[in-house]
Amino acid sequence: MFEKSLEKIAEQILSLDEASLAGLWDNYKEKMENFNTSREWEKSVIIFFIINAVRVKNKIFNEQVVQSSPGATSNPKKSPGDVPYLKRVK
């Protein structure tokens, strides 16, 4: 039951447009950074990470499509402005 609920949520998220979500990113980042103990703050954190998840999923997807296309180079050059939005923290 729980897994089915998560799959349904994932299906809804996959239907969201990244360009539309990008316009909300700053808003939810600001809300998330202004911690308080409200349910609204908790929802803001979840929404912020959903937006980031869609962005990362699309980036990985696009990279894989480019790499698997005929004539793709094995070591694509990244532009100086191509900085990831997420950092791994240990």
C-alpha positions in Angstrom: 0.0 0.0 0.0 2.8 2.4 1.0 4.8 1.6 -2.1 1.8 2.1 -4.3 1.3 5.6 -2.8 4.9 6.5 -3.5 4.6 5.2 -7.1 1.5 7.4 -7.6 3.3 10.4 -6.2 6.3 9.7 -8.4 4.0 9.5 -11.5 2.5 12.9 -10.6 6.0 14.4 -10.2 7.1 13.0 -13.5 4.3 15.0 -15.2 5.6 18.3 -13.8 7.5 20.6 -16.1 11.0 21.5 -15.0 10.9 25.0 -16.5 7.8 25.8 -14.4 9.4 24.3 -11.3 12.6 26.3 -11.8 10.6 29.5 -11.3 9.6 28.2 -7.8 13.0 27.1 -6.8 14.2 30.4 -5.2 10.9 30.8 -3.4 11.0 27.4 -1.7 14.8 27.7 -1.1 14.1 30.9 0.9 11.2 29.3 2.8 13.3 26.3 3.6 16.2 28.5 4.9 13.8 30.4 7.3 13.4 27.5 9.7 10.3 27.4 11.9 8.4 24.5 13.5 5.4 24.8 11.3 3.9 22.2 8.9 4.3 24.8 6.1 8.1 24.9 6.6 8.1 21.1 6.5 6.2 21.1 3.2 8.5 23.8 1.8 11.5 21.5 2.4 9.8 18.6 0.7 8.8 20.7 -2.3 12.3 22.2 -2.6 13.8 18.7 -2.7 11.2 17.5 -5.2 12.2 20.4 -7.5 15.8 19.4 -7.1 15.0 15.8 -7.7 13.3 16.6 -11.0 16.3 18.8 -12.1 18.8 16.1 -11.2 16.7 13.4 -12.9 16.5 15.5 -16.1 20.3 16.2 -16.1 21.1 12.6 -15.7 18.6 11.6 -18.4 19.9 14.2 -20.8 23.6 13.2 -20.2 22.7 9.5 -20.8 20.8 10.3 -24.0 23.8 12.4 -25.3 26.3 9.6 -24.4 24.2 6.9 -26.1 23.6 8.8 -29.3 25.8 8.0 -32.3 28.9 10.0 -32.6 28.9 10.9 -28.9 32.3 11.5 -27.3 33.3 9.5 -24.3 34.5 12.6 -22.4 32.1 15.5 -23.1 33.5 18.9 -22.2 31.6 20.8 -19.6 31.2 24.5 -19.9 32.5 26.7 -17.0 29.0 27.7 -16.1 27.9 24.0 -15.8 27.9 23.8 -12.1 25.8 21.3 -10.3 23.1 22.6 -7.9 23.6 19.8 -5.5 26.7 18.9 -3.5 27.4 15.6 -1.8 28.0 16.2 1.9 29.5 13.5 4.2 
